[in-house]
Amino acid sequence: MKCFEVKRGIRGTVYFPRPSKERRNNWAVREDLVFAQEEMIFDPITLHNGGLEKASQWCKSQARQGKAGFRRDGYLLVVDYNDVNVM
């Protein structure tokens, strides 16, 4: 099983769940986070390999910009894919 690690201090954008739909730009990760493959929503590698056919246009555009998105507990964390360690 592939896991993805986002280290403490990495900057990204956090999208809050409904109903607020708030967004915080330039948010720093407060602790090392490990995400399972199922928690990854988009990334440039999956886009290149044709795995995002059912994803929204927004997800595809983020992946084209070199971003990776992870969803947990309704929150979405978007960071540069270069800041993600594949374990």
N, C-alpha and C positions, 0 to 999 in steps of 0.2 A: 504494500500500500504506500503510495506516494504522499508525503506530507510537505507542507510549505511553512517556513518560519519567517516571521517579520520581527526583526530585532527592536528592542527598546530604543527610542529616540528617532526612528524613521518617521519622516513627515508624509502625510497623506491627507485625504479628505474622508470625512465620516458623514454618511447619510443616515439620518434617524428614521425610525419606523413611523408609520401612520399613527395618529392623525397629524402630527406636527410636520413631518417631511422636512425637518430642519437640516441644514448642511453646515458643517464646520470645515473650512479650508485651512491648510497648513497646520493640521492637528498632529501632535507628536504622540507616537505610541508610548504608553506608560510602562509597559512590561513586555517581555518577549512573548510573542504569540505564535502558536503552532496551529495550522489549519489542515484539516483533512481534505482529500481530493473533492469530496462532495460539497465542501464549503466554498470552493473556488467557483465563481460565476463566469469570469472571463479572464483571458490572458492572451498575449500576442502569439504564443506557440500554438494554442488551441485554434486560434483564428487562422493562422497560416496552414494548419493541418485540416482545415475545413470542418471543425467541430462546433462552430457557433451558428449553424444554419437556423436554428430555432430561437436564437437570442435576439433581443431588441436591437434596433439600429444604434441606440445610445451605447449599449454594451460593445457592439462591434467598433464604434468610433473610438471608445476608450482603449480598446485593445490595439487598434491601429496606432494610437499615440504612445504605445509601450506601457500601458497601465495594466494592473491586475486587480480584480475585485473579489473580495471575500465577504460572505454573508454569515452572520452568526447572531442569534437572538433577535432577528429583525433588523439589525444594523448592517450597513454595508461599508466596508473599508476599502478604499481605492488608493493604491500606492504604485510607484514605478516598479515595473517587473524586475528591473536591475537590482532593486533593494530586497528582493525575495530570495531566500535560500531554499533550494529544493533538497529535501532530505530523503 
